[in-house]
Amino acid sequence: MTGQVHHVSHPLVQHKLTLMRDATCPSSDFRRLLGEISMLLCYEVTRDLPLESTPIETPLEPMMAPRIAGRKLVLAPVLRAGLGMLDGMLALVPAARVAHVGLYRDPATLQAVEYYFKAPPDVADRLVLILDPMFATGHSAVAAVDRFKARGCREIRFVSLLAVPEGLAHFHAHHPDVPVWTAAIDRQLDDHSYIRPGLGDAGDRMWGTK
């Protein structure tokens, strides 16, 4: 971990990410692997959730047992690639609420443009996990966090598959209070703002489009 960036270096995460990076990985495997990595990232990003004791009856005796305290999480995939991370997260926290953030990158300015937003009415009272596989320029990440902060959210975490130093620097210049969990911090952005070495366009590889 460096500052507000948590690099998840678990061997299973790194192995599965290598399989995803391979240009010969078919869409079906790419989607499956992204779901598996997302489940492992969910384990890491929720490891400090508060617990409370509650009375239960085991088959043998009563006891006080721990359970997660407070309101349920909100999972917020950034459309469209973020949808590939949702099922893996929901596999671990099936009761989580789901928000959707629609953003696209203007090809001329590289700025994020919002076209859709939907969140639970009490989202401000919940921990929000924003999901987007590719953390490139950081513009979409900033825009997504801006939107949730405008709704009054105070607890926000960002979860990605790949990030680059310049994108993380841009993001934390705007939101130094929001931590990022990522499976890899790649070398740099190229002249077209693609992550290098990267894995290509996550949305296209996930859905078989170009």
Secondary structure as the mmCIF struct_conf table of DSSP 4:
data_model
#
loop_
_struct_conf.conf_type_id
_struct_conf.id
_struct_conf.beg_label_comp_id
_struct_conf.beg_label_asym_id
_struct_conf.beg_label_seq_id
_struct_conf.end_label_comp_id
_struct_conf.end_label_asym_id
_struct_conf.end_label_seq_id
STRN STRN1 THR A 2 THR A 2
TURN_TY1_P TURN_TY1_P1 GLY A 3 GLN A 4
STRN STRN2 VAL A 5 HIS A 7
HELX_RH_AL_P HELX_RH_AL_P1 PRO A 11 ARG A 21
BEND BEND1 ASP A 22 ASP A 22
TURN_TY1_P TURN_TY1_P2 ALA A 23 THR A 24
HELX_RH_AL_P HELX_RH_AL_P2 SER A 27 VAL A 45
TURN_TY1_P TURN_TY1_P3 THR A 46 ASP A 48
STRN STRN3 LEU A 51 GLU A 57
BEND BEND2 PRO A 59 LEU A 60
STRN STRN4 PRO A 62 ILE A 68
BEND BEND3 GLY A 70 ARG A 71
HELX_LH_PP_P HELX_LH_PP_P1 LYS A 72 LEU A 73
STRN STRN5 VAL A 74 LEU A 79
TURN_TY1_P TURN_TY1_P4 ARG A 80 GLY A 82
HELX_RH_AL_P HELX_RH_AL_P3 LEU A 83 LEU A 92
TURN_TY1_P TURN_TY1_P5 PRO A 94 ALA A 95
STRN STRN6 ARG A 97 VAL A 98
STRN STRN7 HIS A 100 ARG A 105
TURN_TY1_P TURN_TY1_P6 PRO A 107 THR A 109
STRN STRN8 ALA A 112 LYS A 118
TURN_TY1_P TURN_TY1_P7 PRO A 121 ASP A 122
HELX_RH_3T_P HELX_RH_3T_P1 VAL A 123 ASP A 125
BEND BEND4 ARG A 126 ARG A 126
STRN STRN9 VAL A 128 LEU A 131
BEND BEND5 PRO A 133 PRO A 133
STRN STRN10 MET A 134 PHE A 135
BEND BEND6 ALA A 136 GLY A 138
HELX_RH_AL_P HELX_RH_AL_P4 HIS A 139 ALA A 150
TURN_TY1_P TURN_TY1_P8 ARG A 151 GLY A 152
STRN STRN11 ILE A 156 ALA A 163
HELX_RH_AL_P HELX_RH_AL_P5 PRO A 165 HIS A 174
TURN_TY1_P TURN_TY1_P9 PRO A 176 ASP A 177
BEND BEND7 VAL A 178 VAL A 178
STRN STRN12 VAL A 180 ILE A 185
BEND BEND8 ARG A 187 ARG A 187
STRN STRN13 GLN A 188 LEU A 189
TURN_TY1_P TURN_TY1_P10 ASP A 191 HIS A 192
BEND BEND9 SER A 193 SER A 193
STRN STRN14 ILE A 195 ARG A 196
BEND BEND10 PRO A 197 PRO A 197
BEND BEND11 GLY A 200 GLY A 200
HELX_RH_AL_P HELX_RH_AL_P6 ALA A 202 TRP A 207
TURN_TY1_P TURN_TY1_P11 GLY A 208 GLY A 208
#
